[in-house]
Amino acid sequence: MNIKMTNKIEFLNTPSKENPFLVISKPSGLPTAPLSAQDTNNALYLAAQTFQEILSVNGKKEIEHGLIHRIDTVTEGLILIATTQDAYENFINQQKNNNFIKYYTAVCQNQKNNLQGFPPFLQNIDFDSEKTFSISSYFRYFGQGRKEVRPVPIESLNKTQQKKVEGTSIYTTNVKIISEQNDTVKVECNITKGFKHQVRCHLAWANLPIKNDPIYNKNANTSEQIKFYASKLQFLHPITNQIITFQKDY
């Protein structure tokens, strides 16, 4: 697979009638989507300068067109955009049916989480013997402007907490330990259904805050890039229904 650079983004494929979608990689610091119709500082706008068919798709938000998979501005990695309306609807259904898997690579610091608003983490993870584990919770928004989120444990959900939960969905982050070095742990996570900052928040809850995370790591060096990457997308081809994977190594 040839990777081609244009301005601030990389194209990992070329959309066509047979492949009605575009996978791009964006750098940290570049927003995924526009905030207004006049906003040009985002990955979607840059992609549409080369592939204008993106603009023919009607998405949930008019200015986001065929955008399917977004990532946080601080996150580097892969984004998926549908280039036809049929492909867009297909991908939306895949997400509803948990057929769309998103993978993230992170370098975490193995340290106790001292941030406010986090309930006790109930799992006791032994990295020497457990190389894979899952973290599940409900979520609630936290702090001024709802810019952060906090997990709400499934086990201790009471009537007071139920009022704070956003929706009724349980969100799960599957974690695989890739390597350990001194006080850092490299992990690969995957999710099928995502909430705002889900992976970043879940890892911090498990006492594995991501290195340089400006929100969920109290000891972050915010002058350096967060060590968090959207590294792989796996989904069903919207026409052939075959499993297809796009990946970048970090």
N, C-alpha and C positions, 0 to 999 in steps of 0.2 A: 504494500500500500504506500503510495507516494504521498508525502506530506509537503504542502506548498504554503509559503508564508505570504501574507498580504497585510501591509501596515502592521497592526498589533495582533492579528489573529492568524491562525493556521487552519487551512482547509484539509480535512482528512479524507474527503471524497468529493466527487463532482456529481451534483444532482442530475437526474435524467428521467425520462419517462419510465424507465425500468427501475430506477432507484430514486423515488420521489422524496428525498430527504437530504439534509446536509448536517454533517458532524463537523464541528469546529472546536479548536482549542483556544481559549482566551488566557491572557496573562493575569496575574494578581493585580488588582487596582483598577481594572476595567469592568464597569457594570455589564451585566448580561443584557438587560432590556432598557428601553428608554423610559424616562419619567414623563415625557410629554411628546407630542408629535414633532416638536422642533429640536428635540434632544438628539445630538449626533455622536455623543461620547459614550457609545455602548457597542457591544459585540453584534447585536442584531442589525443595527444600522450599517456597520462596516460590512457584514456579510451580504446585505441587500444591495450594496453598491456593485457587487460582482454577480450575484444571482437575484435578479429582480423578481423572479417568480415567488420568492418568499412573501412579497407584499400582496399577492393575490389571495392569500389564505386568510380566512376570518377566524380568529382565535377567541378565547374567553375575553381578552381585552383587545380592543381594536388596534391599539398601537403595538401590540406584541405579535400580531399575525400568527405565523405557524410555530411559534416557540413552544417546545414541549418540555425540555429539561433545562432548568436554569440553575446557576450556582451563585453563591454570595460574591460580592465585589472583591473581597480579599482573597477568594479562593481561585487557584489556577486550575485549568483543566477543561474537560469536555462538555459540550452543549449540543443538544439535538434540536433541529428545526425542520418541520415538515414543509415541503414545497408544493404540495397539492392539498386540496380540501379533504379528499378521500383518505390520504395518508394521515392527515391531522386527526381525523375522527378515529382512524384505526389505532393510532398511538394512544389517544385518550382512553379508548376501551382497554388497551393493553395495561395501562396504568391501573384502571379500576379492577382488572382481573389479576393483578400482581404478576404480569408477564414481562414487565419492564424492570430490569435490575440495574441499579446504580452502584458503582464501586468507588471507594475513596481510599487513598493512601495517606497515612499521617505518621509523623514522628511526634511521639508523646513524651512528656516528662512524668516519671513514676513518682508522684508526690501527692500528699493529702490535699484535697480540695477545701479551701477555706473561704469560698465565696458565699455570700448571703443567699438565702432562699432555697438552698439545696437540702432535701431530706437526707437522712442517713442512707448510704448505699448498703443494701441488705445482702449482697453476694460477697463471698470470700473467695477471691480469685487467686489461685496458685499458678503463676506463670510457668513454673518448672514442669507442671504436669498438665495444665489446661492450656492448649494452644488455640482453642476456639471457644467462644462463649457468646451469649446473646444478652442484650440489655433491652428491657421493655418497660414502657410507661405510657401514661397519658401525658399531656403537656398543658402548661398555662403560660401566659405572657407575664413578664416581670419587669419592673422598673419603669422609669419615666419614658413615655412615648412608646411603650411596649416593644422596645428595641431588643430585649433579651427574652429568653424562655427558661422555664424551669420544669424538670420532670415531676410528675405526680405519681407516686408508686401505686401500682395496681393493688398490692396487698393491703394498703392502709387507706384506701379511698373511703372517706366518710361523707356525710351529707354536706358539711361545710366545704370540703375540697371539691365535691361534685359541682358546686356552683362556680368554681374557678376553672374547671377543665374546659378546654376549647374543643367542643364536640364530644363524641363518645368513642373515638377511635383509639386503639392501642397501637403505639408505634414501636417497632422493633429494629434494633441495629445489631447485625451479626458481625462479630469481631474475630479476626484471625491474627495471632501473633506471628510476625514475620521474623523479627530479630530483636535482641536486647543488647545494649551496650552501655555500661556504667548506669546512669540514672535515666536513660532514654529507652523507649520501647517503640519499635516501628510496627504498625498494624495496617491491615487491610480490612475495611468495613464494607458491608453491602446492605442495601435497603431496597424494598420494593415500593413502600409507601412512606413519604417523607413529610415532616413538619419543619417549620423554620428552625434552622440551626440544629437540627436533630442530632446529627452525628457528633458535632462539636460539643453540644451539651451533654449527650450521653457519655462521651469519653471523659469529660470533666467530672461527671457524677461518679464514674468508676475510678476516680483518682488517677486518671490518665489525661490531664489537660494537654492539648496540642501545643507544641512549642511555638511561641510567639503569637498565640491567639490573643488578640487585643481585648476580647470580651470574656472568655471563659478560662483564662489562665492568669491568676493574680500575679505571677512572677514573670510575665511575658516581657520580652524585649520588643517593644512596639516599633522600634526603628528598623526592625528586620522583618522579612516576609514570613507570614504564617506557614508552617510546614504541613500544609493540608492541600490535597490535590484530588480533583475529580478524575480518576485515572482510567475508568473503564465503563462502557455502556453495553449492555446486552439486551436485545429485544428481538421480536419476531419481525421479519421483513414484511412490510405492509402489503405486498403483492404475493410473494411466494410462500409466506408463512414459515420460512425457514429461520432458525436461530442465527443471528448475526451479531458480531462483537467488534467494537472499536476500542483500542487501548493505547495508552501512552505510559511509558515506564518512568517512575520517579524514584 
